[in-house]
């Protein structure tokens, strides 16, 4: 199951709860994330791959310079 599918499933499960319990589920999930990364600085595997790809492109000169953009 993909990560996106897992997020969708969690979202669906939370939405299935009575409205009075949805906030409790939200706070629990929030605490899990904060325990894993208190400053939200860790990257997911997908984010890390994207960052590595962008860095490689930049190092190979594959970018548009500020001067090449028509800002008008």
MOPAC internal coordinates of N, CA, C and O (Angstrom, degrees):
PM7 1SCF
backbone

  N    0.0000 0     0.00 0     0.00 0    0    0    0
  C    1.4464 1     0.00 0     0.00 0    1    0    0
  C    1.5329 1   107.86 1     0.00 0    2    1    0
  O    1.2310 1   120.38 1   -46.81 1    3    2    1
  N    1.3157 1   116.89 1   133.19 1    3    2    1
  C    1.4566 1   121.06 1  -179.42 1    5    3    2
  C    1.5257 1   110.68 1   -71.48 1    6    5    3
  O    1.2310 1   121.23 1   -18.84 1    7    6    5
  N    1.3164 1   115.25 1   161.16 1    7    6    5
  C    1.4593 1   120.47 1   178.04 1    9    7    6
  C    1.5193 1   110.79 1   -60.48 1   10    9    7
  O    1.2310 1   120.87 1   137.77 1   11   10    9
  N    1.3372 1   115.94 1   -42.23 1   11   10    9
  C    1.4606 1   119.57 1   179.55 1   13   11   10
  C    1.5313 1   110.89 1   -61.71 1   14   13   11
  O    1.2310 1   120.59 1   139.31 1   15   14   13
  N    1.3146 1   116.49 1   -40.69 1   15   14   13
  C    1.4682 1   120.25 1   178.46 1   17   15   14
  C    1.5325 1   110.78 1   -64.60 1   18   17   15
  O    1.2310 1   120.80 1   143.43 1   19   18   17
  N    1.3307 1   116.08 1   -36.57 1   19   18   17
  C    1.4680 1   119.75 1   178.20 1   21   19   18
  C    1.5249 1   110.80 1   -65.99 1   22   21   19
  O    1.2310 1   120.81 1   136.41 1   23   22   21
  N    1.3378 1   116.05 1   -43.59 1   23   22   21
  C    1.4613 1   119.32 1   177.59 1   25   23   22
  C    1.5206 1   110.95 1   -61.15 1   26   25   23
  O    1.2310 1   120.63 1   138.67 1   27   26   25
  N    1.3099 1   116.41 1   -41.33 1   27   26   25
  C    1.4660 1   121.11 1   178.98 1   29   27   26
  C    1.5330 1   109.85 1   -62.17 1   30   29   27
  O    1.2310 1   120.81 1   137.08 1   31   30   29
  N    1.3311 1   116.06 1   -42.92 1   31   30   29
  C    1.4628 1   119.99 1  -179.87 1   33   31   30
  C    1.5398 1   110.75 1   -63.60 1   34   33   31
  O    1.2310 1   120.37 1   136.87 1   35   34   33
  N    1.3300 1   116.90 1   -43.13 1   35   34   33
  C    1.4636 1   120.37 1   178.17 1   37   35   34
  C    1.5225 1   109.83 1   -62.54 1   38   37   35
  O    1.2310 1   120.78 1   136.31 1   39   38   37
  N    1.3260 1   116.12 1   -43.69 1   39   38   37
  C    1.4624 1   120.33 1   178.62 1   41   39   38
  C    1.5252 1   110.70 1   -60.28 1   42   41   39
  O    1.2310 1   120.53 1   135.58 1   43   42   41
  N    1.3092 1   116.59 1   -44.42 1   43   42   41
  C    1.4655 1   120.55 1   179.07 1   45   43   42
  C    1.5276 1   111.31 1   -62.46 1   46   45   43
  O    1.2310 1   120.73 1   140.37 1   47   46   45
  N    1.3295 1   116.21 1   -39.63 1   47   46   45
  C    1.4638 1   119.96 1   179.41 1   49   47   46
  C    1.5287 1   111.08 1   -65.12 1   50   49   47
  O    1.2310 1   120.63 1   137.19 1   51   50   49
  N    1.3291 1   116.41 1   -42.81 1   51   50   49
  C    1.4611 1   120.04 1   179.13 1   53   51   50
  C    1.5281 1   109.70 1   -64.06 1   54   53   51
  O    1.2310 1   120.49 1   136.95 1   55   54   53
  N    1.3258 1   116.66 1   -43.05 1   55   54   53
  C    1.4675 1   120.07 1   179.75 1   57   55   54
  C    1.5228 1   112.11 1   -65.11 1   58   57   55
  O    1.2310 1   120.14 1   155.74 1   59   58   57
  N    1.3316 1   117.33 1   -24.26 1   59   58   57
  C    1.4687 1   120.39 1   179.48 1   61   59   58
  C    1.5259 1   112.03 1   -75.91 1   62   61   59
  O    1.2310 1   120.80 1   162.27 1   63   62   61
  N    1.3295 1   116.08 1   -17.73 1   63   62   61
  C    1.4624 1   119.71 1   179.07 1   65   63   62
  C    1.5254 1   110.48 1   -71.51 1   66   65   63
  O    1.2310 1   120.73 1   -24.13 1   67   66   65
  N    1.3223 1   116.21 1   155.87 1   67   66   65
  C    1.4632 1   118.30 1   171.98 1   69   67   66
  C    1.5329 1   108.42 1   -59.21 1   70   69   67
  O    1.2310 1   120.66 1   -33.07 1   71   70   69
  N    1.3054 1   116.34 1   146.93 1   71   70   69
  C    1.4637 1   120.83 1  -176.38 1   73   71   70
  C    1.5303 1   111.84 1   -53.92 1   74   73   71
  O    1.2310 1   120.78 1   144.49 1   75   74   73
  N    1.3112 1   116.11 1   -35.51 1   75   74   73
  C    1.4667 1   120.02 1  -179.14 1   77   75   74
  C    1.5326 1   112.39 1   -65.88 1   78   77   75
  O    1.2310 1   119.63 1   157.94 1   79   78   77
  N    1.3222 1   118.31 1   -22.06 1   79   78   77
  C    1.4602 1   122.45 1  -179.44 1   81   79   78
  C    1.5321 1   112.97 1   -98.35 1   82   81   79
  O    1.2310 1   120.19 1   166.22 1   83   82   81
  N    1.3333 1   117.25 1   -13.78 1   83   82   81
  C    1.4653 1   120.12 1  -177.30 1   85   83   82
  C    1.5238 1   111.86 1   -63.17 1   86   85   83
  O    1.2310 1   119.78 1   141.73 1   87   86   85
  N    1.3289 1   118.02 1   -38.27 1   87   86   85
  C    1.4571 1   120.29 1   179.21 1   89   87   86
  C    1.5230 1   111.06 1   -65.04 1   90   89   87
  O    1.2310 1   120.39 1   141.99 1   91   90   89
  N    1.3207 1   116.85 1   -38.01 1   91   90   89
  C    1.4647 1   120.75 1   177.04 1   93   91   90
  C    1.5295 1   110.29 1   -60.91 1   94   93   91
  O    1.2310 1   120.41 1   135.30 1   95   94   93
  N    1.3254 1   116.82 1   -44.70 1   95   94   93
  C    1.4595 1   120.91 1   178.62 1   97   95   94
  C    1.5308 1   110.59 1   -62.96 1   98   97   95
  O    1.2310 1   120.45 1   137.49 1   99   98   97
  N    1.3278 1   116.75 1   -42.51 1   99   98   97
  C    1.4586 1   121.31 1   178.24 1  101   99   98
  C    1.5307 1   110.80 1   -59.85 1  102  101   99
  O    1.2310 1   120.25 1   132.69 1  103  102  101
  N    1.3210 1   117.13 1   -47.31 1  103  102  101
  C    1.4637 1   121.09 1  -178.78 1  105  103  102
  C    1.5257 1   110.95 1   -64.09 1  106  105  103
  O    1.2310 1   120.19 1   142.97 1  107  106  105
  N    1.3421 1   117.25 1   -37.03 1  107  106  105
  C    1.4611 1   121.14 1   178.08 1  109  107  106
  C    1.5271 1   110.53 1   -64.18 1  110  109  107
  O    1.2310 1   120.52 1   133.09 1  111  110  109
  N    1.3207 1   116.61 1   -46.91 1  111  110  109
  C    1.4683 1   120.76 1   179.54 1  113  111  110
  C    1.5284 1   109.99 1   -63.08 1  114  113  111
  O    1.2310 1   120.64 1   138.52 1  115  114  113
  N    1.3199 1   116.38 1   -41.48 1  115  114  113
  C    1.4623 1   121.13 1   178.42 1  117  115  114
  C    1.5305 1   110.34 1   -59.97 1  118  117  115
  O    1.2310 1   120.05 1   137.06 1  119  118  117
  N    1.3335 1   117.51 1   -42.94 1  119  118  117
  C    1.4667 1   120.77 1   178.27 1  121  119  118
  C    1.5239 1   111.92 1   -64.24 1  122  121  119
  O    1.2310 1   120.37 1   143.04 1  123  122  121
  N    1.3259 1   116.89 1   -36.96 1  123  122  121
  C    1.4648 1   119.81 1   176.84 1  125  123  122
  C    1.5256 1   110.94 1   -61.66 1  126  125  123
  O    1.2310 1   120.71 1   134.80 1  127  126  125
  N    1.3169 1   116.25 1   -45.20 1  127  126  125
  C    1.4653 1   120.65 1  -179.45 1  129  127  126
  C    1.5235 1   110.02 1   -65.24 1  130  129  127
  O    1.2310 1   120.05 1   134.84 1  131  130  129
  N    1.3206 1   117.51 1   -45.16 1  131  130  129
  C    1.4584 1   120.38 1  -179.92 1  133  131  130
  C    1.5283 1   112.10 1   -64.23 1  134  133  131
  O    1.2310 1   120.20 1   145.75 1  135  134  133
  N    1.3169 1   117.21 1   -34.25 1  135  134  133
  C    1.4649 1   119.80 1   177.25 1  137  135  134
  C    1.5257 1   110.40 1   -67.20 1  138  137  135
  O    1.2310 1   120.94 1   144.57 1  139  138  137
  N    1.3213 1   115.80 1   -35.43 1  139  138  137
  C    1.4579 1   120.67 1   179.88 1  141  139  138
  C    1.5193 1   111.01 1   -75.19 1  142  141  139
  O    1.2310 1   120.32 1   141.85 1  143  142  141
  N    1.3270 1   117.00 1   -38.15 1  143  142  141
  C    1.4623 1   121.71 1  -175.83 1  145  143  142
  C    1.5256 1   110.03 1  -151.06 1  146  145  143
  O    1.2310 1   120.07 1   -93.22 1  147  146  145
  N    1.3216 1   117.47 1    86.78 1  147  146  145
  C    1.4628 1   120.92 1  -174.39 1  149  147  146
  C    1.5283 1   114.82 1   -58.42 1  150  149  147
  O    1.2310 1   120.01 1   152.38 1  151  150  149
  N    1.3117 1   117.59 1   -27.62 1  151  150  149
  C    1.4655 1   120.57 1  -178.30 1  153  151  150
  C    1.5245 1   112.84 1  -106.48 1  154  153  151
  O    1.2310 1   119.79 1  -172.20 1  155  154  153
  N    1.3229 1   118.01 1     7.80 1  155  154  153
  C    1.4601 1   123.05 1  -177.45 1  157  155  154
  C    1.5317 1   110.79 1    53.43 1  158  157  155
  O    1.2310 1   120.37 1  -134.70 1  159  158  157
  N    1.3301 1   116.90 1    45.30 1  159  158  157
  C    1.4600 1   120.44 1  -177.63 1  161  159  158
  C    1.5209 1   113.36 1  -107.40 1  162  161  159
  O    1.2310 1   119.73 1   166.06 1  163  162  161
  N    1.3102 1   118.12 1   -13.94 1  163  162  161
  C    1.4652 1   119.85 1  -179.63 1  165  163  162
  C    1.5190 1   109.62 1   -76.74 1  166  165  163
  O    1.2310 1   121.46 1   -30.20 1  167  166  165
  N    1.3110 1   114.81 1   149.80 1  167  166  165
  C    1.4566 1   120.70 1   178.54 1  169  167  166
  C    1.5210 1   109.98 1  -102.01 1  170  169  167
  O    1.2310 1   121.14 1   -35.61 1  171  170  169
  N    1.3094 1   115.43 1   144.39 1  171  170  169
  C    1.4564 1   119.48 1   171.07 1  173  171  170
  C    1.5257 1   107.32 1   -73.90 1  174  173  171
  O    1.2310 1   119.25 1   -15.73 1  175  174  173
  N    1.3175 1   119.03 1   164.27 1  175  174  173
  C    1.4678 1   120.00 1   177.39 1  177  175  174
  C    1.5303 1   112.81 1   -56.33 1  178  177  175
  O    1.2310 1   120.10 1   141.86 1  179  178  177
  N    1.3243 1   117.41 1   -38.14 1  179  178  177
  C    1.4713 1   120.72 1   179.23 1  181  179  178
  C    1.5220 1   110.31 1   -67.03 1  182  181  179
  O    1.2310 1   120.34 1   136.18 1  183  182  181
  N    1.3289 1   116.95 1   -43.82 1  183  182  181
  C    1.4656 1   120.54 1   178.95 1  185  183  182
  C    1.5251 1   110.95 1   -63.02 1  186  185  183
  O    1.2310 1   120.34 1   137.77 1  187  186  185
  N    1.3428 1   116.95 1   -42.23 1  187  186  185
  C    1.4706 1   120.79 1   179.16 1  189  187  186
  C    1.5235 1   110.61 1   -60.76 1  190  189  187
  O    1.2310 1   119.92 1   136.70 1  191  190  189
  N    1.3286 1   117.75 1   -43.30 1  191  190  189
  C    1.4676 1   121.76 1   179.66 1  193  191  190
  C    1.5229 1   110.18 1   -62.89 1  194  193  191
  O    1.2310 1   120.06 1   134.82 1  195  194  193
  N    1.3248 1   117.49 1   -45.18 1  195  194  193
  C    1.4713 1   121.15 1   179.19 1  197  195  194
  C    1.5251 1   110.84 1   -60.95 1  198  197  195
  O    1.2310 1   120.51 1   136.20 1  199  198  197
  N    1.3320 1   116.63 1   -43.80 1  199  198  197
  C    1.4564 1   120.75 1   179.20 1  201  199  198
  C    1.5235 1   111.15 1   -63.01 1  202  201  199
  O    1.2310 1   120.14 1   136.28 1  203  202  201
  N    1.3142 1   117.34 1   -43.72 1  203  202  201
  C    1.4630 1   121.09 1   178.15 1  205  203  202
  C    1.5250 1   110.97 1   -62.06 1  206  205  203
  O    1.2310 1   120.44 1   139.57 1  207  206  205
  N    1.3349 1   116.77 1   -40.43 1  207  206  205
  C    1.4660 1   120.51 1   178.95 1  209  207  206
  C    1.5273 1   111.47 1   -64.22 1  210  209  207
  O    1.2310 1   120.77 1   137.03 1  211  210  209
  N    1.3350 1   116.13 1   -42.97 1  211  210  209
  C    1.4671 1   120.22 1   179.96 1  213  211  210
  C    1.5270 1   110.16 1   -66.12 1  214  213  211
  O    1.2310 1   120.02 1   138.00 1  215  214  213
  N    1.3082 1   117.57 1   -42.00 1  215  214  213
  C    1.4699 1   120.36 1   178.45 1  217  215  214
  C    1.5204 1   110.81 1   -62.18 1  218  217  215
  O    1.2310 1   120.20 1   137.47 1  219  218  217
  N    1.3291 1   117.22 1   -42.53 1  219  218  217
  C    1.4651 1   120.80 1   178.80 1  221  219  218
  C    1.5255 1   110.45 1   -62.71 1  222  221  219
  O    1.2310 1   120.17 1   136.71 1  223  222  221
  N    1.3201 1   117.28 1   -43.29 1  223  222  221
  C    1.4693 1   120.89 1   177.05 1  225  223  222
  C    1.5199 1   110.46 1   -59.15 1  226  225  223
  O    1.2310 1   120.57 1   134.11 1  227  226  225
  N    1.3176 1   116.51 1   -45.89 1  227  226  225
  C    1.4641 1   120.94 1  -178.70 1  229  227  226
  C    1.5283 1   110.74 1   -62.12 1  230  229  227
  O    1.2310 1   120.63 1   134.43 1  231  230  229
  N    1.3309 1   116.40 1   -45.57 1  231  230  229
  C    1.4629 1   120.45 1  -179.19 1  233  231  230
  C    1.5259 1   112.03 1   -63.97 1  234  233  231
  O    1.2310 1   120.15 1   153.32 1  235  234  233
  N    1.3325 1   117.33 1   -26.68 1  235  234  233
  C    1.4681 1   121.71 1   178.61 1  237  235  234
  C    1.5312 1   111.34 1   -88.87 1  238  237  235
  O    1.2310 1   120.47 1  -177.21 1  239  238  237
  N    1.3249 1   116.70 1     2.79 1  239  238  237
  C    1.4541 1   120.42 1   178.39 1  241  239  238
  C    1.5121 1   114.48 1    82.57 1  242  241  239
  O    1.2310 1   120.05 1  -165.82 1  243  242  241
  N    1.3253 1   117.51 1    14.18 1  243  242  241
  C    1.4618 1   122.18 1  -179.38 1  245  243  242
  C    1.5262 1   110.55 1   -90.16 1  246  245  243
  O    1.2310 1   121.02 1  -101.28 1  247  246  245
  N    1.3252 1   115.66 1    78.72 1  247  246  245
  C    1.4546 1   120.94 1   177.81 1  249  247  246
  C    1.5276 1   108.47 1  -156.55 1  250  249  247
  O    1.2310 1   120.71 1   -14.46 1  251  250  249
  N    1.2963 1   116.25 1   165.54 1  251  250  249
  C    1.4586 1   122.04 1   177.44 1  253  251  250
  C    1.5219 1   106.73 1  -101.92 1  254  253  251
  O    1.2310 1   120.90 1   -55.67 1  255  254  253
  N    1.3243 1   115.88 1   124.33 1  255  254  253
  C    1.4577 1   118.89 1  -179.13 1  257  255  254
  C    1.5244 1   110.02 1   -76.40 1  258  257  255
  O    1.2310 1   121.14 1   -21.03 1  259  258  257
  N    1.2830 1   115.42 1   158.97 1  259  258  257
  C    1.4660 1   122.58 1   179.63 1  261  259  258
  C    1.5336 1   110.26 1   -59.15 1  262  261  259
  O    1.2310 1   120.69 1   141.28 1  263  262  261
  N    1.3115 1   116.29 1   -38.72 1  263  262  261
  C    1.4658 1   121.15 1  -178.18 1  265  263  262
  C    1.5292 1   112.72 1   -68.80 1  266  265  263
  O    1.2310 1   120.28 1   154.46 1  267  266  265
  N    1.3227 1   117.07 1   -25.54 1  267  266  265
  C    1.4695 1   120.56 1  -178.31 1  269  267  266
  C    1.5287 1   113.72 1   -80.63 1  270  269  267
  O    1.2310 1   120.23 1   171.93 1  271  270  269
  N    1.3150 1   117.17 1    -8.07 1  271  270  269
  C    1.4567 1   120.76 1  -178.03 1  273  271  270
  C    1.5349 1   109.50 1   -88.68 1  274  273  271
  O    1.2310 1   120.60 1   -48.38 1  275  274  273
  N    1.3317 1   116.47 1   131.62 1  275  274  273
  C    1.4569 1   121.08 1   174.92 1  277  275  274
  C    1.5299 1   106.81 1   -85.21 1  278  277  275
  O    1.2310 1   120.34 1   -75.11 1  279  278  277
  N    1.3081 1   116.96 1   104.89 1  279  278  277
  C    1.4582 1   122.95 1  -174.03 1  281  279  278
  C    1.5286 1   111.38 1   -86.65 1  282  281  279
  O    1.2310 1   119.91 1  -178.69 1  283  282  281
  N    1.3247 1   117.78 1     1.31 1  283  282  281
  C    1.4765 1   120.19 1  -179.84 1  285  283  282
  C    1.5031 1   112.77 1   -85.32 1  286  285  283
  O    1.2310 1   120.10 1   180.00 1  287  286  285

